[in-house]
């Protein structure tokens, strides 16, 4: 039924109601349909669209335990058993894509090209967004260079502060009484401890502020160890990190931006995020989501050199990555076009009698392909804007630290000068 490449395949068995027996085969899930093929005859035993599913349940049968049942429109029930690795994994993945299919809009989406005038309008919007994206990327590069300069100044000030600390230690030893056995006076130790605590609190508040900004959040089926059982959860993409959470919003895995070593893309709907270690096992997290194409647009922008496409991804390049409801939307669109072709439209319309509603009907909307491209570009713009905002806030904090450090250094140098004059 579906020519789409399968998102996932599980070995299992299917119950033939007519023969009252179980048949071994493979259960495959694509973005629009479910398919079960026999291993012996290579015959398709079951094939139905996700849009026709009314219920997915985990049940027990008198013939075999731990089965998965799918109820199709028309009260047709399909029984699947002996699923590997287990039926819970299959249920979580299938139920996720089916639910996302139900939640996706289908009445206003349409595939295919629009007429030349509307396509040019859509292309003009895309060109405008692309121009804004290029300007924002140029601004980001300038901000990055400016941030590097601030970092260099911070390092120089830290070196100066270290030298002033050495000078303070030497002066304290010269000023302390001969009978005092320690290198520092007790009240100075307390002052330094308070200053260090305040600096740590400010750094923690800065990290918490950066983490509170979410670029995109998508529901997903996740596995925190890469090969374990898949469970419902979500993926959060932040300007400085990636977070994988479970259905109760508890953190399963957190990856700082600099700690991510690879993002392996198996399909438009499945990725693996990995971090390598020396001397201990690597950390990997596997995610499947019907909305993964939206997150991939941001991940490719943030982690350009770390995104790797697996060999099996080539099977999906023939069909564009989109939501699971695109195929059904295409059918609706074809039906609307067929209905429009059969409707008789007068060749001549008197001037002034063309209503606004008729004008809107005669002018089709922007094509779904252009709308999807615009959506991905806007998500990338949002990612760039949030990254620029985060960098500006970091630089603003760096400027405040530089100002305070410079003032503190000037005051410390003045104090050291007075202390040295008194010693002389």
N, C-alpha and C positions, 0 to 999 in steps of 0.2 A: 504494500500500500504506500509506504513512504520510501522515497529514494534518498532521504537524508542519511548521513553517516550516523551510526549508533553512538550515543553518548556513553553508554555503559552496557556490558554484556555479562550475564550470570549463567552458569550451568545449573540445570534443574530438570524438573519433569512437569508435564502437563496432563491433566486428566481428560481423557476423551469420553464424553458423556455417551456417545453413540455406541462405542465398543466397551464401555465400562472398564477401562484399563488406563494405566499411567504410561506415558511415552517420554523417554529421555530426549533432551534437546537443550537449546540455549534460548534464554529470555533476553531480548535486547530492547533498549529504550532509546528512542530518538527524540528530537525536540517536539515532534508532533504526534507520534504514534508509539504503540507497544507491539512487539512482534515476537512470536515463538516459533522456532524452526526445529524440526526433528533432526536428530543426529544420524539416523539410519537412512531415511528416505529423502532428506533435505527438503521436505515438504513444509510449507507454512501451515501450522496447525491453528494458530490464532493470530489475528491482526485487527487492531482497532485503534481509533484515534483517541488522544487524551481528552478531546472535547466531548467524547461520548461516554466517558467514565462518570458514574454517579456515586460510587463508593469503593474504597479500598480498605480491606480489613485483614487482620491476622486471626485465623481460625484454626480449629482442630477438626480433623475428619475421622470417620470410622475406618477409613482405609489407610490413612497415613497421618501422622501428627505434624504439627508445626507447618501449616500451609498458609499461603497467601491467596486471598480471593479478591477478584476485581469484578464489580458489578457494572455491566454495560447497559446502555439505554435499550429498552425492550425487555428488561428483566432477564438478560443473558449473563450468566455467572461463569467466570473462568477461575479454575483452580490450579495453583502453582505450588509444587512441593519440592523437597530436597534441594532447596536453593543454597548456593554457596557464595560467600562464606556462611551466611545465615539469613533467615527471612527478615530479621529486624533491619539489617543494612539495606536490603532490597526495598522494604517498605518505606524507610526514611527517604531514600533517593526518589522513588516513584511518587510518593505522596508529595514531596517538595515540588517536583516539576508539574504535577497535576494541579496543585494548589496555585502555583504561580500562573499556570495556564488559565485558571478560572478568574484570577484577580486581574489579568491583563485585559486591556480594552480591546474589543473586536469590532465594535460597530462603526468606529470612525477611522480605523486603520485600513490602508489599502496599499498594495504593492503595484509596481509597474511605473512606467513613465507618465507624466502629465503632458499636456500640449505644450508647444514650444514657448508660448508667452509665459505660462505659469512656471515652466521649468527654468526659464531665464530668471524669473523672480526668485525662485529658490536658489539658483546658482549665484545670484547677486547677493543674497543673504549670506551664503556660504563664503563668498569672497570677502564680504565685510568682516565676518567673524574671523576669517583667516588672517586678514590684515591686523585686526586687534590682537590676535594671538601672537603674531610676529613682533608687534610693538611691545607686548608684555614680556615676551622672551628676551628682547633686547634690554628692557628695563631690569629684568631679573639678572642678566649677565653684569650689568653695571652695578647693581646692588651687591652681587657676589664679590666683584672686585673691590668695592668699597668696604665690604665686610672683612676681606682679607687684610686691607690696610688697617682697619680697626684692630684686628687680631694681632697684627705686628706691633702696633702701638701698645696694646695690652701686655704683650710679652716684654717690651722694653720697660714698661712701668713696673711689671713684676720683678724684673731684674734689679731695677733701681730700688724697689721696696726691700728686696733681699739684701742689697748692699747697705741700705739704711738700717736694716735689722742687725747686721753684723756690727755696724758702727755703734748702734745703741747698746749692744752687748758689751763691746769694748769700753764704752764710756761708763756703763753701769759698773763694770769691774774696777775702773779707775776711781769712781765716786764712792763705792761701797767701803765701809770701815774695814780695817785690817782684820778685826775679830769676826766679821760675818763670813760663814763658811760656804755660802751659796753664791751663784753667779748673778741671780736676779733677786730683787726685793719682792715680797709676797703680794703687795698691792698691784704691782705691775703684771704679775702672772694672772691675777683675776681679771684685769682689764683686757688682756690679750685673749683670754678664754671667752669673754663676752663678745668681743669683736668677731671671733671665729664662728660662734653660734649664730650671730646675726647674718653673717655672710652665707652660711649653710641654709638658713631659713629663706633668704632671698632667692637663692638658686633653686630650692625646692618649689617655691611659689612660681618661679618662671617656668619650670618644667611642667607644672600642673596647668598653667595657663595655655601652654602650647598643646598639651594633650586634649584640652577641652574642645578643640576645633576639629570637627569631623568633615572630611572632604566628601566622602560617600560611604554609605552603610547599606549592605545588601544581605538578605537572608541566604543562608547556605547550609549545606550538609557537610560537617567538618569531622576530621579525624586528627587528633592532636599529636599522634605518633607516626602519622604517614601511612601506616598499613593496618591500623586497628579498625574497630567498628566505627561506622559513620553515624553521627548523631546530629539532630537539628541544632542550628546555631546561627551565627552571623559573622560577617567580616567587616571590620571598620578600618578605613584608610584615613590616616591622619597625616598632617604635613611632616611629622618627624618619626612616625612609626606605623606598624601594622598590628592590629589587635584581633584575635580570634576568640569569640565568646560563645558560650552555650546558650540554650533556649532561655535560661534564667538570667542571662546577661552576666554570668560569672566569667572572669577571664580564664581562658584555657592556655593560650600562648600569646606572648607579646614579643614583637621583633622591632627593635630600634632600627632606624633607617640605615645606619652604618653597619649594623650587624647582619643584615640580609645578604647572603652570598649568592643565592640564585632563586629565581622564580621560574619554574618549569611549567610551560603551558602544554598540556596534553590535548586539550580541545578548547573551543570557545567557552565551554562550560566547566572545565576542570583544570585546576592548577595545583602545584605543590610548592610551598615556600620552605626554603631550607637555610640552615645556618651551620657552617662547618666548625669543628673543634679539633684540636690537636691533643691526643691522649685520652679522649673520651668520645662516646658516640655522637654523631651529628643529630641535630634537632630538625625534624621535618614535620610539616603540617599540610594535609591534603584537604582541598575544598572543592565542592561541586555546587553550582548555583545556576538557576535559569537566568539570572541577571548578571552573570559573570562578564559578558561583553561590555557592560557599562563600567565595571571596575577595571577591566583590562585597559581601557582607554586611559585611565589615570595611572595605573601601574606602569604602563609603557612609557609614560611621560616622566614619572618619578624615578624609575629604576631602568633606565635605558640600556645600560651595559649588563644588567643582571637578568634580564628577561630572555629565556631560551625557549624555543619552540621545538617540541618533540617531533619524532618522525610521524607519529599517528595524526598530528595536527594537519598534515597535508590533505587528508581525506575531507576536511571541512572547508578547504579553500574554495572548492567549487560552488558552495552555497554560502551566502553571507551570514555572519553570526548575528542573530537577532533574537527577539523573545520567542517563546514557544508558540505564540498565537499567530505568527506571521502567515503560516500556510493557510489557516482558516480565514484570516483577513483577506488573503489573495482570492480565495473562493468567493467570499462576499463581494469583493471588488469586481470579479469577473461576472457575477450575477447582476450587479448593478449596471455594468457596461452593457450586458446583453439586454437588460430591460430598457436602457436608454436607447439602444439601437432600434428596438421594436416600437418605441413611442413615436407617434407622428408629430413632427414639429413643423409648423407652418413656415414656408419659405420666406414670406413677407410679413412683417409686423408693422402696423401703423405707428407712426412716430408718436411718442408720448404715452403709449399703452403698454410698454414693457415695465412691469413692476420690479421693485427691488429684489423680491424673492426670486423672480425669474432670472434676473441678472446673476444672482448668486448661484443658481442651479447651472446656468450656462458656463460659469467660470469654475472649473474644478480646482481643488486645493493643491498645495505643494505635494509632490510625490513622497511616498513613504521612505524611499531610499534617501532623498534629500533631508527629510525630517530626521531620520536616524543619524545621518552624518552631522547635521546641525546639533543634535542632542549630545553626541560624543564630543564635538568641539566645544560646546558650552560647558560640559563637565571638565574638560581640560582647562578651559579658561578659569573655571572656579578653582581648580587645583593650583594653577599659576598664581591667581590672585591671593589665595590663602598662604601660599609659600612666600610671596612678596610681603604680605602683611606680617607673617612670622619673622621674616628677615629684618623688616623695618623695626619691629618691636625689639628684636635682639640687638640691633644696632643702637636703638634708642637707649636700651639698658646699658650697652657698652659705653655710649657717650656719657651717661650719668656716672658710670664707674670711673671712666677716664677723668671726668671733671673732679669727682671726689678724691680720686687717687692723686691727681695733680695738686689739688689744694692740700691734701694731707702730706704729700711729699714736701711741698713748700714749707708747711708749718714744721715738719720734722727737721728739715735742713736748718731752719731758723733756730729751733730748740737746740740742735746739736752744736750749732755755731756758738750759741750763748754758753752751753755747757763747757765747750772746749776753751772758750775765753776765760771762764772761771777757773778751769784747771790750770791754765797758764798763769 
